[in-house]
Amino acid sequence: MTPEELRTLTLFNTVENSPEINQRQLAQELDVSL
């Protein structure tokens, strides 16, 4: 895995474990527009 893939996986795991995290916040982390 590349560092970027690991970073993305970590972010998704964080959201899985913390449902209160806003999806829009995650999108900003991933530089993706909803």
MOPAC internal coordinates of N, CA, C and O (Angstrom, degrees):
PM7 1SCF
backbone

  N    0.0000 0     0.00 0     0.00 0    0    0    0
  C    1.4676 1     0.00 0     0.00 0    1    0    0
  C    1.5288 1   110.08 1     0.00 0    2    1    0
  O    1.2310 1   121.53 1   -35.46 1    3    2    1
  N    1.3062 1   114.68 1   144.54 1    3    2    1
  C    1.4580 1   119.25 1   174.73 1    5    3    2
  C    1.5220 1   109.16 1   -80.54 1    6    5    3
  O    1.2310 1   119.97 1   -20.00 1    7    6    5
  N    1.3256 1   117.66 1   160.00 1    7    6    5
  C    1.4753 1   119.86 1   177.08 1    9    7    6
  C    1.5245 1   112.04 1   -56.21 1   10    9    7
  O    1.2310 1   120.38 1   143.84 1   11   10    9
  N    1.3270 1   116.89 1   -36.16 1   11   10    9
  C    1.4643 1   120.02 1   179.98 1   13   11   10
  C    1.5263 1   110.84 1   -66.29 1   14   13   11
  O    1.2310 1   120.34 1   140.20 1   15   14   13
  N    1.3214 1   116.96 1   -39.80 1   15   14   13
  C    1.4677 1   120.52 1   177.55 1   17   15   14
  C    1.5235 1   110.98 1   -64.75 1   18   17   15
  O    1.2310 1   120.58 1   139.00 1   19   18   17
  N    1.3180 1   116.50 1   -41.00 1   19   18   17
  C    1.4631 1   120.22 1   177.78 1   21   19   18
  C    1.5168 1   110.82 1   -63.79 1   22   21   19
  O    1.2310 1   120.58 1   140.09 1   23   22   21
  N    1.3292 1   116.49 1   -39.91 1   23   22   21
  C    1.4625 1   121.04 1   179.72 1   25   23   22
  C    1.5236 1   109.78 1   -63.46 1   26   25   23
  O    1.2310 1   120.75 1   135.79 1   27   26   25
  N    1.3252 1   116.17 1   -44.21 1   27   26   25
  C    1.4615 1   120.60 1   179.35 1   29   27   26
  C    1.5233 1   110.62 1   -62.99 1   30   29   27
  O    1.2310 1   120.46 1   135.23 1   31   30   29
  N    1.3213 1   116.73 1   -44.77 1   31   30   29
  C    1.4610 1   121.48 1   179.76 1   33   31   30
  C    1.5231 1   110.73 1   -60.80 1   34   33   31
  O    1.2310 1   120.72 1   138.13 1   35   34   33
  N    1.3259 1   116.23 1   -41.87 1   35   34   33
  C    1.4634 1   120.79 1   178.69 1   37   35   34
  C    1.5155 1   110.64 1   -61.85 1   38   37   35
  O    1.2310 1   120.39 1   137.20 1   39   38   37
  N    1.3280 1   116.85 1   -42.80 1   39   38   37
  C    1.4657 1   120.51 1   179.49 1   41   39   38
  C    1.5224 1   110.83 1   -62.42 1   42   41   39
  O    1.2310 1   120.39 1   135.02 1   43   42   41
  N    1.3307 1   116.86 1   -44.98 1   43   42   41
  C    1.4591 1   119.46 1   179.54 1   45   43   42
  C    1.5251 1   111.27 1   -64.31 1   46   45   43
  O    1.2310 1   120.38 1   140.52 1   47   46   45
  N    1.3182 1   116.88 1   -39.48 1   47   46   45
  C    1.4639 1   120.04 1   177.61 1   49   47   46
  C    1.5149 1   111.07 1   -63.45 1   50   49   47
  O    1.2310 1   120.65 1   142.23 1   51   50   49
  N    1.3202 1   116.36 1   -37.77 1   51   50   49
  C    1.4647 1   120.48 1   178.39 1   53   51   50
  C    1.5168 1   110.33 1   -62.28 1   54   53   51
  O    1.2310 1   120.60 1   137.29 1   55   54   53
  N    1.3194 1   116.46 1   -42.71 1   55   54   53
  C    1.4650 1   120.60 1   179.54 1   57   55   54
  C    1.5271 1   110.59 1   -66.77 1   58   57   55
  O    1.2310 1   120.45 1   139.87 1   59   58   57
  N    1.3162 1   116.75 1   -40.13 1   59   58   57
  C    1.4677 1   120.69 1   177.80 1   61   59   58
  C    1.5271 1   110.69 1   -58.75 1   62   61   59
  O    1.2310 1   120.88 1   139.96 1   63   62   61
  N    1.3108 1   115.91 1   -40.04 1   63   62   61
  C    1.4609 1   120.80 1  -176.41 1   65   63   62
  C    1.5204 1   112.41 1   -84.37 1   66   65   63
  O    1.2310 1   120.16 1   164.14 1   67   66   65
  N    1.3180 1   117.29 1   -15.86 1   67   66   65
  C    1.4670 1   121.79 1  -177.34 1   69   67   66
  C    1.5266 1   109.84 1  -133.76 1   70   69   67
  O    1.2310 1   120.16 1  -101.05 1   71   70   69
  N    1.3354 1   117.30 1    78.95 1   71   70   69
  C    1.4703 1   121.65 1  -175.61 1   73   71   70
  C    1.5209 1   113.34 1   -57.15 1   74   73   71
  O    1.2310 1   119.91 1   157.72 1   75   74   73
  N    1.3380 1   117.78 1   -22.28 1   75   74   73
  C    1.4593 1   119.44 1  -177.37 1   77   75   74
  C    1.5264 1   112.07 1   -71.98 1   78   77   75
  O    1.2310 1   120.21 1   165.32 1   79   78   77
  N    1.3254 1   117.20 1   -14.68 1   79   78   77
  C    1.4653 1   119.86 1   178.37 1   81   79   78
  C    1.5302 1   108.93 1   -66.39 1   82   81   79
  O    1.2310 1   121.75 1   -48.50 1   83   82   81
  N    1.3095 1   114.25 1   131.50 1   83   82   81
  C    1.4604 1   120.39 1  -176.36 1   85   83   82
  C    1.5290 1   110.46 1   -71.26 1   86   85   83
  O    1.2310 1   120.58 1   -45.11 1   87   86   85
  N    1.3345 1   116.50 1   134.89 1   87   86   85
  C    1.4588 1   120.64 1   178.90 1   89   87   86
  C    1.5239 1   111.52 1   -63.22 1   90   89   87
  O    1.2310 1   120.71 1   147.12 1   91   90   89
  N    1.3352 1   116.24 1   -32.88 1   91   90   89
  C    1.4623 1   119.20 1   178.50 1   93   91   90
  C    1.5292 1   110.06 1   -65.36 1   94   93   91
  O    1.2310 1   121.10 1   143.73 1   95   94   93
  N    1.3329 1   115.49 1   -36.27 1   95   94   93
  C    1.4638 1   119.93 1   176.98 1   97   95   94
  C    1.5251 1   109.78 1   -63.81 1   98   97   95
  O    1.2310 1   120.57 1   138.74 1   99   98   97
  N    1.3227 1   116.51 1   -41.26 1   99   98   97
  C    1.4538 1   120.85 1   177.04 1  101   99   98
  C    1.5226 1   110.25 1   -61.92 1  102  101   99
  O    1.2310 1   120.76 1   135.97 1  103  102  101
  N    1.3187 1   116.15 1   -44.03 1  103  102  101
  C    1.4587 1   120.63 1   179.94 1  105  103  102
  C    1.5260 1   110.90 1   -59.27 1  106  105  103
  O    1.2310 1   120.67 1   139.95 1  107  106  105
  N    1.3218 1   116.33 1   -40.05 1  107  106  105
  C    1.4640 1   120.10 1   177.70 1  109  107  106
  C    1.5230 1   110.17 1   -64.07 1  110  109  107
  O    1.2310 1   120.49 1   140.63 1  111  110  109
  N    1.3098 1   116.66 1   -39.37 1  111  110  109
  C    1.4596 1   120.93 1   177.60 1  113  111  110
  C    1.5305 1   110.79 1   -60.86 1  114  113  111
  O    1.2310 1   121.04 1   142.92 1  115  114  113
  N    1.3152 1   115.61 1   -37.08 1  115  114  113
  C    1.4613 1   120.89 1  -177.80 1  117  115  114
  C    1.5214 1   112.09 1   -91.20 1  118  117  115
  O    1.2310 1   120.30 1  -178.52 1  119  118  117
  N    1.3432 1   117.03 1     1.48 1  119  118  117
  C    1.4615 1   122.11 1  -177.76 1  121  119  118
  C    1.5251 1   111.22 1    57.53 1  122  121  119
  O    1.2310 1   121.13 1  -137.08 1  123  122  121
  N    1.3152 1   115.45 1    42.92 1  123  122  121
  C    1.4642 1   121.43 1   178.98 1  125  123  122
  C    1.5161 1   108.50 1  -119.58 1  126  125  123
  O    1.2310 1   120.75 1   -41.92 1  127  126  125
  N    1.3146 1   116.17 1   138.08 1  127  126  125
  C    1.4635 1   119.20 1   177.29 1  129  127  126
  C    1.5171 1   109.21 1   -94.98 1  130  129  127
  O    1.2310 1   120.48 1   -43.40 1  131  130  129
  N    1.3205 1   116.69 1   136.60 1  131  130  129
  C    1.4630 1   120.40 1   179.65 1  133  131  130
  C    1.5184 1   110.26 1   -84.81 1  134  133  131
  O    1.2310 1   120.10 1   180.00 1  135  134  133

